[in-house]
Amino acid sequence: MTMLQVPVHPGEILKHDYLEELGISAGALAKRIGVPRTRIERLCKEEVSLTVDTALRLSRAFGTTVEFWMNLQLHYDVLTETAKVDLSDIEPLIAA
């Protein structure tokens, strides 16, 4: 039995596990890490993908790693794209 994985956007993690837990607004975080307020707001609304620049800044602010944030984005992208792409007509290449 295969369990269906639900993609979780890194903005959801940021919003619920960090901003809400710390009682800080998107605007306050943006100011603290030196990015436009709209970047954090749009990320929390899941309107944009997480960039490496933002991941670096979040990792510094929250004492995490950049890989933590980028892996969240990668996992989200893989799950959402896998659901959209039909690969059934691609024959695997096998070395002779």
C-alpha positions as CSV (number, residue, x, y, z in Angstrom):
1,M,0.0,0.0,0.0
2,T,1.4,3.4,-1.0
3,M,0.7,6.3,1.3
4,L,-0.3,9.5,-0.5
5,Q,2.1,12.4,0.4
6,V,0.6,15.8,0.6
7,P,3.0,18.5,-0.5
8,V,3.8,21.0,2.2
9,H,5.0,24.4,1.0
10,P,8.0,25.9,2.9
11,G,5.9,29.0,3.5
12,E,3.5,26.9,5.5
13,I,6.3,25.7,7.7
14,L,7.6,29.3,8.1
15,K,4.2,30.7,8.9
16,H,3.1,28.0,11.4
17,D,6.2,26.6,12.9
18,Y,8.3,29.8,13.1
19,L,6.3,33.1,12.8
20,E,3.2,32.0,14.8
21,E,5.3,30.1,17.4
22,L,7.6,33.1,18.0
23,G,4.7,35.6,17.8
24,I,6.5,37.6,15.0
25,S,4.9,39.1,11.9
26,A,6.0,38.6,8.3
27,G,6.9,42.3,8.2
28,A,9.0,42.1,11.4
29,L,10.9,39.0,10.1
30,A,11.5,40.7,6.7
31,K,13.0,43.7,8.4
32,R,15.1,41.6,10.6
33,I,16.6,39.6,7.7
34,G,16.8,42.5,5.3
35,V,14.3,41.5,2.6
36,P,11.1,43.2,1.4
37,R,8.0,42.5,3.5
38,T,6.2,41.2,0.5
39,R,8.7,38.5,0.0
40,I,7.9,36.9,3.3
41,E,4.2,37.6,3.0
42,R,4.0,36.0,-0.5
43,L,6.1,33.0,0.7
44,C,3.7,32.5,3.7
45,K,0.7,32.6,1.3
46,E,2.5,30.0,-0.8
47,E,2.4,32.3,-3.8
48,V,6.2,32.1,-4.5
49,S,8.9,29.5,-4.2
50,L,11.7,29.8,-1.6
51,T,14.9,31.2,-3.0
52,V,18.4,30.3,-1.9
53,D,18.9,33.9,-0.8
54,T,15.9,33.7,1.5
55,A,16.8,30.3,2.7
56,L,20.3,31.6,3.7
57,R,18.7,34.4,5.6
58,L,16.1,32.2,7.3
59,S,18.7,29.7,8.4
60,R,20.8,32.5,10.0
61,A,17.8,34.0,11.7
62,F,16.4,30.7,13.1
63,G,19.6,28.8,13.7
64,T,18.7,26.1,11.1
65,T,20.6,25.1,8.0
66,V,20.1,26.4,4.5
67,E,19.7,22.7,3.4
68,F,16.7,22.4,5.8
69,W,14.8,25.2,3.9
70,M,15.9,24.2,0.4
71,N,15.0,20.6,1.1
72,L,11.5,21.7,2.0
73,Q,11.2,23.5,-1.3
74,L,12.7,20.6,-3.3
75,H,10.3,18.1,-1.7
76,Y,7.4,20.4,-2.4
77,D,8.4,20.8,-6.0
78,V,9.0,17.1,-6.6
79,L,5.6,16.2,-5.2
80,T,3.7,18.9,-7.0
81,E,5.4,18.3,-10.4
82,T,5.2,14.5,-10.1
83,A,1.4,14.9,-9.9
84,K,1.3,17.0,-13.1
85,V,3.8,15.2,-15.4
86,D,2.9,12.1,-17.4
87,L,6.0,10.0,-17.9
88,S,4.3,6.8,-19.1
89,D,5.6,7.2,-22.7
90,I,9.2,7.5,-21.7
91,E,11.2,4.3,-22.2
92,P,14.0,3.8,-19.6
93,L,17.5,3.8,-21.2
94,I,19.5,0.7,-20.2
95,A,23.3,0.5,-20.7
96,A,24.5,-2.3,-23.0
